[in-house]
């Protein structure tokens, strides 16, 4: 049908529910909405003729309340209300509280080889995603983007993944709307009050392809580009990124060192001749548990700052930093000066190299040959070594960590928290292991032990053996060594 024949607004004539799917009969073209869960749906529309056949999507039954009003068809689940205008077939999606999430402003029209339509962009709402980029900021406002990954995240409470092959372009240069250009109207909608919930809602959705990095000889500029593309890719739903350290095999030593620091933290890394960093090797158990989070929750292991701290707008300005899991802030140095400015989000942060403590929501200067790593208050970070495992705890908020034991598939549970005038450290171990607690930035305790078991002070950290503790006054760190048997629940109380 010629484009001029599509100038008239399409009309919704009738609808037919089939379980989770609702077929929409239009006077021109056709449309269909399929609820995947009560928080997500798949919407398709053909401007002319019938929709192409789709692979059946097997989903649990979703309770859908349907109201056929004079002006719109209303479809309600526990968490969503989808209103479909009968004139124009425009979608308006609201949350269970009635607040608008997403709204079409124009009907899709033919545009080159595909279609284009406009969406509402309310004041104060930020938009993230759309694949790897080299911007230092996340927010797409004011930008026109050719999407390498057509996954869009809105702080109003939704994410969308656009299906199909071809070019996807998103234009956010207008103040109150944005334009979508896509091969066809075919997208998945995911609701969530924050980015973590949105990612979890889409964890069983269409796969996002692996993206290659560093295909050419590495330079400082490619290292900067690689870092930013990795972080933007994580914000766009790329759960399995890759990095080729081989591109930096012949780089100058300082550049090799910085590339190794960054690349070693990517799950799928090609080591080249540089090999992996010692820090990555210490994080083997850490990565094991976050590999499970990727699988079970759909969260990337690299958490971009707006992903982890959605209520801190400053985080949207720092795409050259990321959280490794929930515990560690990584602020890589990617220029030859050996310095950088690092933004610390809300919380209290401990520099792993210096043990210095800094308040969050400020920018600090960092100068080091090492990888700048900051642990957040209230976390436990396990670090592997040939001798055993160090459990770094950063009080005073309570923290926990779960280790997956590969031999049995069971979880070792680790907990630490203040308890009245004491501090409680607990290991519910599923494996025989030599542990060493490292409790950061506390005063020297008067006693270490539990019930009738008293731990003895050691003369130095080198002299630390099972059942002994050492207090490093210069760092204000307490070290406690304890060998725990599989099935044992070992509790240690610190008292002052």
Residue pairs with C-beta under 8 A, 6 or more apart in sequence:
1 28
1 48
3 109
3 110
6 28
6 47
6 48
6 109
6 110
8 28
9 87
9 88
9 107
10 26
10 27
10 28
10 29
10 47
10 88
10 89
10 107
11 26
11 27
11 28
11 86
11 87
12 24
12 25
12 26
12 31
12 73
12 84
12 85
12 86
12 87
12 89
13 25
13 26
13 27
14 25
15 22
15 23
15 24
15 25
15 66
15 68
15 73
16 22
16 23
16 25
17 23
17 64
17 66
19 61
20 34
20 35
20 36
20 59
20 61
20 62
20 64
21 32
21 33
21 34
21 35
22 32
22 33
22 34
22 64
22 66
22 75
23 30
23 31
23 32
24 30
24 31
24 32
24 33
24 73
24 84
24 89
26 89
28 47
28 48
29 45
29 46
29 47
29 48
29 49
30 45
30 46
30 49
30 50
30 51
31 43
31 44
31 45
31 46
31 51
31 89
31 185
32 43
32 44
32 45
32 51
33 41
33 42
33 43
33 75
33 82
33 84
34 41
34 42
34 43
34 57
34 59
35 41
35 59
35 62
35 64
35 75
35 77
36 42
36 57
36 59
36 62
36 188
36 204
36 205
37 59
37 60
37 62
37 201
38 62
38 63
38 77
38 78
38 79
38 80
39 77
39 79
39 80
39 190
39 191
39 192
39 201
40 188
40 189
40 190
40 191
40 201
40 202
40 205
41 80
41 82
41 188
41 189
42 57
42 187
42 188
42 189
43 91
43 185
43 186
43 187
43 189
44 51
44 54
44 184
44 185
44 186
45 51
45 89
45 108
45 184
45 185
45 186
46 52
46 184
46 185
47 108
47 109
47 110
47 115
47 185
62 77
63 77
63 78
64 75
64 76
64 77
65 74
65 75
65 76
65 77
66 73
66 74
66 75
66 76
67 73
67 74
67 76
68 74
70 86
71 85
71 86
71 87
72 83
72 84
72 85
72 86
73 83
73 84
73 86
74 81
74 82
74 83
74 84
75 81
75 82
75 83
75 84
76 82
78 96
79 95
79 96
79 191
80 93
80 94
80 95
80 96
80 101
80 191
81 93
81 94
81 95
81 96
81 98
82 91
82 92
82 93
83 91
83 92
83 93
83 94
84 90
84 91
85 91
85 92
88 104
88 107
89 107
90 103
90 104
90 105
90 106
90 107
91 102
91 103
91 104
92 100
92 102
92 103
92 104
93 100
93 101
93 102
93 103
93 158
93 189
93 191
94 100
94 101
95 101
95 157
95 191
99 156
99 157
100 120
100 122
100 156
101 154
101 156
101 157
101 158
101 191
102 119
102 120
102 154
102 156
102 158
102 160
102 189
103 119
103 120
104 117
104 118
104 119
104 120
105 117
105 118
105 119
105 120
105 177
106 117
106 118
107 117
108 115
108 116
108 117
108 185
109 115
109 116
109 117
111 181
112 181
113 166
113 167
113 183
114 166
114 167
114 181
114 182
114 183
114 184
115 181
115 182
115 183
115 184
115 185
116 179
116 180
116 181
116 182
117 179
117 180
117 185
118 177
118 178
118 179
118 180
119 177
119 178
119 179
119 180
120 176
120 177
121 127
121 141
121 172
121 174
121 175
121 176
121 177
121 178
122 156
122 176
123 176
125 154
125 155
125 156
126 138
126 139
126 140
126 141
126 154
126 155
126 306
126 313
126 316
127 139
127 140
127 141
127 152
127 153
127 154
127 155
127 172
127 178
128 138
128 139
128 140
128 152
128 153
128 154
128 155
128 195
128 235
128 236
128 304
128 306
128 316
129 140
129 149
129 151
129 152
129 153
129 159
129 232
129 235
129 236
129 237
130 140
130 145
130 147
130 148
130 149
130 150
130 151
130 152
130 168
130 170
130 236
131 147
131 148
131 149
131 150
131 151
131 211
131 232
131 233
131 236
131 238
132 148
132 149
132 211
132 228
132 229
132 230
132 232
132 233
132 236
132 238
133 145
133 148
133 228
133 229
133 232
134 224
134 225
134 228
134 229
134 232
135 143
135 228
135 232
135 319
136 228
136 317
136 318
136 319
136 320
137 316
137 317
137 319
138 232
138 235
138 304
138 306
138 315
138 316
138 317
138 319
139 316
140 170
140 172
140 178
141 172
142 172
142 173
143 172
143 173
144 169
144 170
144 171
144 172
144 173
145 169
145 170
145 171
145 172
146 167
146 168
146 169
147 162
147 168
147 169
147 170
148 211
148 236
149 208
149 211
149 233
149 236
149 237
149 238
150 161
150 162
150 168
150 182
151 159
151 160
151 161
151 162
151 208
151 236
151 237
152 159
152 160
152 162
152 170
153 159
153 195
153 198
153 235
153 236
155 310
157 191
157 192
157 193
157 198
158 189
158 190
158 191
158 192
158 198
159 189
159 190
159 192
159 195
159 198
159 199
159 201
159 202
159 237
160 187
160 188
160 189
160 190
161 187
161 188
161 190
161 202
161 205
161 206
161 208
161 237
162 168
162 180
162 182
162 186
162 187
162 188
163 186
163 187
163 188
163 206
164 182
164 183
164 184
164 186
165 183
166 182
166 183
167 181
167 183
168 180
168 181
168 182
168 183
169 179
169 180
169 181
169 182
170 178
170 179
170 180
170 181
171 178
171 179
171 181
172 178
188 202
188 205
188 206
190 198
190 201
190 202
190 205
191 197
191 198
191 201
192 198
192 199
192 200
192 201
194 310
195 235
195 306
195 307
195 310
196 297
196 299
196 307
199 237
199 297
199 298
199 299
199 300
199 307
200 297
200 298
200 299
202 237
202 298
203 296
203 297
203 298
204 298
208 236
208 237
208 238
208 239
210 238
210 240
210 241
210 242
210 268
211 229
211 233
211 238
211 241
211 242
212 242
212 244
213 226
213 229
213 230
213 241
213 242
213 243
213 244
214 222
214 226
214 243
214 244
214 245
214 246
214 247
214 248
215 244
215 247
216 222
216 247
217 247
217 250
217 251
218 247
218 248
218 251
218 255
218 259
219 251
219 255
220 255
220 334
220 335
220 336
222 247
223 248
223 255
223 258
223 259
223 262
223 334
224 320
224 334
224 335
226 243
226 262
226 263
227 262
227 320
227 332
227 334
228 319
228 320
230 241
230 243
230 262
230 266
230 302
231 302
231 304
231 319
231 320
231 321
231 322
232 304
232 319
233 241
234 241
234 300
234 302
234 303
234 304
234 307
234 322
235 304
235 306
235 307
237 298
237 300
238 300
239 294
239 298
239 299
239 300
240 267
240 268
240 294
241 266
241 267
241 268
241 300
241 302
242 266
242 268
242 269
242 270
243 262
243 263
243 266
243 268
243 269
243 270
244 263
244 269
244 270
244 272
245 259
245 260
245 263
245 264
245 269
245 270
245 271
245 272
245 274
246 270
246 271
246 272
246 273
247 259
247 272
248 255
248 256
248 259
248 260
248 263
248 272
248 274
249 256
249 272
249 273
249 274
251 259
254 336
254 338
255 336
256 274
257 369
258 332
258 333
258 334
259 274
260 274
260 275
260 276
260 277
261 277
261 279
261 332
261 333
261 370
261 371
262 332
262 334
262 371
263 269
263 274
264 276
264 277
264 279
264 280
265 279
265 280
265 283
265 302
265 324
265 330
266 302
267 287
267 291
267 301
269 276
277 371
279 371
279 373
281 384
282 383
282 384
282 385
283 324
283 383
283 384
284 384
285 382
285 384
285 389
285 403
285 404
286 324
286 325
286 381
286 382
286 383
287 301
288 403
288 404
288 406
289 401
289 402
289 403
289 404
290 301
290 325
291 301
292 404
293 299
293 301
293 325
294 300
294 301
300 307
301 324
301 325
302 322
302 323
302 324
303 322
303 323
303 324
303 325
303 326
304 319
304 322
304 323
305 312
305 315
305 316
305 318
305 321
305 322
305 323
305 343
305 345
306 312
306 315
306 316
307 323
308 315
308 323
308 326
308 345
309 315
309 345
309 346
312 345
312 346
312 361
314 343
314 345
314 361
315 343
315 345
317 343
318 343
320 331
320 332
320 334
320 340
321 329
321 330
321 331
321 332
321 342
321 343
322 329
322 330
323 329
323 330
324 330
326 376
326 379
327 375
327 376
327 379
327 380
327 381
327 401
328 352
328 373
328 374
328 375
328 376
328 379
328 381
329 342
329 344
329 345
329 349
329 373
329 374
329 375
329 376
330 371
330 372
330 373
331 340
331 342
331 343
331 366
331 372
331 373
331 374
332 371
332 372
333 339
333 340
333 366
333 368
333 371
333 372
334 340
338 367
338 368
338 369
339 365
339 366
339 367
340 365
340 366
340 372
341 363
341 364
341 365
341 366
342 363
342 364
342 365
342 366
342 372
342 374
343 362
343 363
344 358
344 359
344 360
344 361
344 362
344 363
344 364
344 374
345 360
345 361
346 360
346 361
347 360
347 376
347 377
347 378
348 357
348 358
348 359
348 360
348 376
348 377
348 394
349 357
349 358
349 359
349 360
349 374
349 375
349 376
349 377
350 356
350 357
350 358
350 374
350 375
350 377
350 394
350 440
350 441
351 357
351 358
351 372
351 373
351 374
352 373
352 374
352 375
352 392
353 368
353 370
353 372
353 373
355 440
355 441
355 475
355 476
355 477
357 441
358 364
358 374
366 372
375 381
375 392
375 394
375 440
376 394
377 394
377 395
377 396
377 397
378 394
378 395
378 396
378 397
378 398
378 399
379 393
379 394
379 399
379 401
380 391
380 392
380 393
380 394
380 399
380 400
380 401
380 414
380 416
381 391
381 392
381 394
381 401
382 389
382 390
382 391
382 392
382 401
382 403
382 414
383 389
383 390
383 392
387 434
388 433
388 434
388 435
388 436
389 433
389 434
389 435
389 436
390 435
390 436
390 437
390 438
391 401
391 414
391 416
391 427
391 435
391 436
391 437
391 438
392 438
392 440
393 399
393 416
393 425
393 437
393 438
393 439
393 440
394 440
394 441
395 416
395 418
395 423
395 439
395 440
395 441
395 442
396 418
397 417
398 415
398 416
398 417
398 418
399 415
399 416
399 417
400 413
400 414
400 415
400 416
401 414
402 411
402 412
402 413
402 414
403 411
403 412
403 414
404 410
404 411
405 411
405 412
405 430
405 431
407 431
408 430
408 431
410 430
411 430
412 427
412 428
412 429
412 430
412 431
412 433
413 426
413 427
413 428
414 426
414 427
414 428
415 424
415 425
415 426
415 428
416 423
416 424
416 425
416 426
416 437
416 439
417 423
417 424
418 424
419 493
421 495
421 496
422 493
422 494
422 495
422 496
423 439
423 442
423 445
423 493
423 494
424 491
424 492
424 493
424 494
425 437
425 439
425 480
425 491
425 492
425 493
425 494
426 489
426 490
426 491
426 492
427 435
427 482
427 484
427 488
427 489
427 490
428 488
428 489
429 435
429 484
429 485
429 486
429 487
429 488
429 489
429 490
430 486
430 487
431 486
432 483
432 484
432 485
432 486
433 483
433 484
434 466
434 481
434 483
435 481
435 482
435 483
435 484
436 464
436 479
436 480
436 481
436 482
437 478
437 479
437 480
437 481
437 482
437 492
438 477
438 478
438 479
439 477
439 478
439 479
439 480
439 494
440 475
440 476
440 477
441 476
441 477
442 476
442 477
442 478
442 494
443 476
443 496
444 471
444 473
444 478
445 471
445 478
445 494
445 495
445 496
446 495
446 496
447 454
447 494
447 495
448 454
448 455
448 469
448 478
448 480
448 492
448 493
448 494
448 495
449 455
449 492
449 493
450 491
450 492
450 493
453 467
455 467
455 468
455 469
455 480
455 492
456 467
456 468
456 469
457 468
457 469
457 470
457 471
458 464
458 465
458 468
458 469
458 470
459 470
460 470
461 470
461 472
461 479
463 470
464 470
464 479
464 481
465 481
466 481
466 482
466 483
467 481
467 482
468 480
468 481
469 478
469 479
469 480
469 481
470 478
470 479
471 477
471 478
471 479
472 478
472 479
478 494
480 492
482 490
482 492
484 490
